[in-house]
Amino acid sequence: MRNRVVVLGAGLAGLSAADLLCGRGMSVVVLEKEPRPGGLAATHSENGFLFDYGPHRFHTENDAVLSQVEGLLGGDLLTLTRCSRIRLLDRYFHYPLALGDVLASMPPCRGVQMMAGFMLEKARGLLKPREQRSFEGWVLSRFGKPLYDLYFAPYNRKLWGLESSELSADWASQRITVPSLAGLVRETFSPSGKVRSLAGRFRYPVGGIGRISEALASGVGNAGGVILLDTAPEAVVRRGDAWEVRAGGSEIPADWIVNTIPLGDLAGLLGSALPESAHRAASSLRFRSLVFLAVLLKGDTGAQDHWIYTSEDRYAFNRLSISRNFDPGMPRQIVFEFSCDRGDRVWNASKDELMDNAVRGAEHLSLFSPDDVVDGVIVRREHAYPIYKLGYRAEAGAVLDSLKSLGGIVSCGRQGLFRYNNMDHSMEMGRCAALEVLGEGSVEERFHWGEGVWADG
Ligand SMILES: Cc1cc2nc3c(=O)[nH]c(=O)nc-3n(C[C@H](O)[C@H](O)[C@H](O)COP(=O)(O)OP(=O)(O)OC[C@H]3O[C@@H](n4cnc5c(N)ncnc54)[C@H](O)[C@@H]3O)c2cc1C
């Protein structure tokens, strides 16, 4: 009986796979390089700090995933109404954008310029339609140049470290809440014709988003699964028609590997089992990293927001979130997100350098002053955002096709499919991967890597 499974990574995808497999009597070992489970959806606890890696709101259209999370957390699941804003031109705009608010808050000359730019773009499109492959072409043709220059281009440059012309339009279509300026007008005057819904209400566990993965992890343990933390696999080697995973001095036999770690890491572990072309494709799949700075305060900020976007260059961080607005029992913290590439200046910056910028920014936003600060802590996460550069689909597809041809490996999750997705998607992917192992379906049927999903962060 082929019942031995090694799961690589104990984020929501890996834990969900392990949970289902253990429930079906399979023998499961999960290998996780970090000291805690949960991956990007963990809650960090250190010296009185307790914070998520950026704002995490749980919402799903999948009833099975919802009832699973409700079952895991019982009454400890809060229901909240999203409150978030964008800071631009020294004023606040609601997020997602609403036309009435934009026109009321925007300096009048800017508002006129924006509408004129949009009309001009429409006229231009009649003569020579813009290409739609890049983020730049997608946004320009839907919003016009003034709004592109004011918001989209600087925000993307900061978030991705790339020009919008280098990014695939996939990211825009997954992430922009309103499909065009015309859509914004339509939503304003005919709310029933909403073009896209950005769930206004969401769920949040008391004590932090990491409670979901902690509950999943203890379920796996109770069902006989083994989760080895602080354990990074060193190699994955073929043994007849099975696999052997080397980690921490042990050799763990596996009939199946469920992979949820970055495709580049998995390719490294497989070595010569994969062709050179797959290695080349895997190494071109890059991730944007994040440094999180949590600042503990003496008092509350007074702001109601769950999070605030800060696209302008005066702030080195691209977003901040306020933990107590998710759960009033959380410490008085603000979490600042700094986008970067591993090894660059921001990645290597000291806590004091980041703190200096964050505190100046927060003062400018009238959130708090230097005297309010008790302490700060930083955490770095290398694989935060899969970068959807032009051509990324072909590269990801090449790696996934090569993995498939090896047999006995199912790859899923944000890292394992190179997919900018939400928590509930990762949970569902993990379950699909488990069903694939059991011969009852496939990840690809439900989540073809080339198709976009709507995603938060
Ligand atoms: C800033 C931010 C905000 C977000 N906000 C939201 C939100 O509001 N709502 C929402 O639904 N989603 C949100 N998300 C997305 C959500 O966090 C992810 O989609 C989800 O947690 C991914 O789960 P995963 O298991 O697929 O991947 P991961 O969480 O990345 O798990 C992969 C695991 O593999 C481990 N690993 C990596 N390499 C190795 C290795 N070599 N060996 C062993 N282990 C390894 C990692 O440590 C990690 O535990 C947000 C993400 C970010 C970055």
The ligand as a Gaussian input file, in Angstrom:
#p B3LYP/6-31G(d) Opt

LIG

0 1
 C        1.536000      40.682000       3.538000
 C        0.519000      39.617000       3.210000
 C       -0.821000      39.824000       3.470000
 C       -1.764000      38.834000       3.164000
 N       -3.085000      39.062000       3.431000
 C       -3.989000      38.091000       3.188000
 C       -5.362000      38.298000       3.508000
 O       -5.768000      39.359000       3.989000
 N       -6.236000      37.282000       3.265000
 C       -5.822000      36.089000       2.727000
 O       -6.666000      35.200000       2.562000
 N       -4.541000      35.882000       2.382000
 C       -3.611000      36.852000       2.613000
 N       -2.299000      36.636000       2.286000
 C       -1.919000      35.392000       1.579000
 C       -1.709000      34.202000       2.538000
 O       -0.850000      34.540000       3.593000
 C       -1.084000      33.069000       1.745000
 O       -1.735000      32.857000       0.526000
 C       -1.090000      31.738000       2.495000
 O       -0.764000      31.888000       3.849000
 C       -0.098000      30.820000       1.795000
 O       -0.076000      29.554000       2.405000
 P        0.843000      28.427000       1.760000
 O        0.826000      27.288000       2.681000
 O        0.419000      28.220000       0.350000
 O        2.305000      29.080000       1.665000
 P        3.256000      29.554000       2.861000
 O        2.466000      30.180000       3.930000
 O        4.335000      30.361000       2.243000
 O        3.831000      28.186000       3.417000
 C        4.987000      27.567000       2.903000
 C        5.741000      26.958000       4.086000
 O        6.901000      26.303000       3.605000
 C        7.974000      26.621000       4.456000
 N        9.210000      26.473000       3.674000
 C        9.681000      27.287000       2.703000
 N       10.824000      26.817000       2.208000
 C       11.089000      25.673000       2.875000
 C       12.130000      24.714000       2.795000
 N       13.147000      24.839000       1.923000
 N       12.067000      23.659000       3.632000
 C       11.042000      23.498000       4.520000
 N       10.044000      24.380000       4.639000
 C       10.059000      25.459000       3.820000
 C        7.707000      28.033000       4.879000
 O        8.432000      28.369000       6.066000
 C        6.203000      27.996000       5.087000
 O        5.863000      27.597000       6.384000
 C       -1.340000      37.619000       2.571000
 C        0.026000      37.415000       2.302000
 C        0.952000      38.396000       2.607000
 C        2.410000      38.172000       2.314000

